């Protein structure tokens, strides 16, 4: 493995860990008992997730393209903006970063897990789940949300934004998706954001946790990957 790719992989790993630490961190703060942020609600979650993406991109943009999302990596490759040989290594370290970020959330909020008895709420800190469990339509929600995300990111590559402002625009896009499209499934729109923390939920000794709901896990993995691929194909149709 060449040094350039090694640095890029470190960037994707660290960036995804920061993304999940801050993103799942706000969900933990809003959800866990006796947290000072308890009950802050969807507004806090949607805004904080957008900020999490912005900060994570700024933090590692000097190391990697800061995809931090397998659906983005796949979309960029299909659009001809990223080498196919790097796709699988990027995806693997993004997922690993998600595991580490989620583990840090568990450690940070350690005393609060014992105080929180709702197993579904605890899982919701780590992994997404549907408001109404209809897997096909849940898949469609993730698919549409990720099309908006990846098509937007590809469009930004043709935009007039300076490098310094681009992460802010990306964060705003995440906030918009969260407010407009996120209420159905919790808007994973990122397989690493869901799979990594779901793995952490499975293996960590979290007090009061229940099942990790692996039966639903295909939705926030395949929905975003399909959405990212279709977004890239649509983008390629534009002259």
C-alpha positions, 0 to 999 in steps of 0.5 A: 500500500502506498503512503498516499493511500495509507494517509487517505485511509487514516483520514477516512477512519479518523473522520468517520470516527469524529462524525459518529462521535459527534452525531451519535453523541447528540442522540445520546445526549437527547435520549439518555436519562439524566443528561443535561440535553435530555429531551432536546428533540429532533431540531437539536439532532438534525442541526448537530448531525449537520455540524458533525459532518462539517467538523469531520470534513474540516478535520481530515480534508488535509488527509483524504477527500473526506467521503466518510460514507461508503455511499459517497465513495461508491457514487464518486467512483461511478461518476469517474471522480475516484479510483475503483481500486480505493473503493473497498479499502475506503469502505472498510476503514469508514466502517471501522471508524464508525465502530470506534466513534460509537465506542467513544460515545458509549465511554463518554456517557458511561454512567447514563446507560445504567439510568436508561431502561428503554432498550429501543432508545439505547439502540436508537443512539447507535443505529437507525430504525424506522418510525413505521416498520415497512422495510420496502418503504424504509429502503425507499426512504434511505434510497431517496435521501442518499440520492439527494445527498450524493447528487448534491455532493457531485453537483458541488464539484461543479460549483463555485464554492471555495475549498474552505466553504464546501464543508459548510455547504455539505453540512447544510445539505445534511441538515436539510435532508434531516429535516425534510426526509429524515423522519421516516427512518432516522436518515442513515444515508451512510452505511458506515454511520449505521453498520459501524455503531450497530457492530459497537452496540452488539459487542460492547457491554452496554447496560440495559441494551437489548437486541441490535436488530440485525434483521433491519440492518440491510435497509441502511446499508443497501438503501444508501448504496443503491441511492449513491449509485443511482445519483452518480448515474443521473449525474453522468447524464448531465453534459 
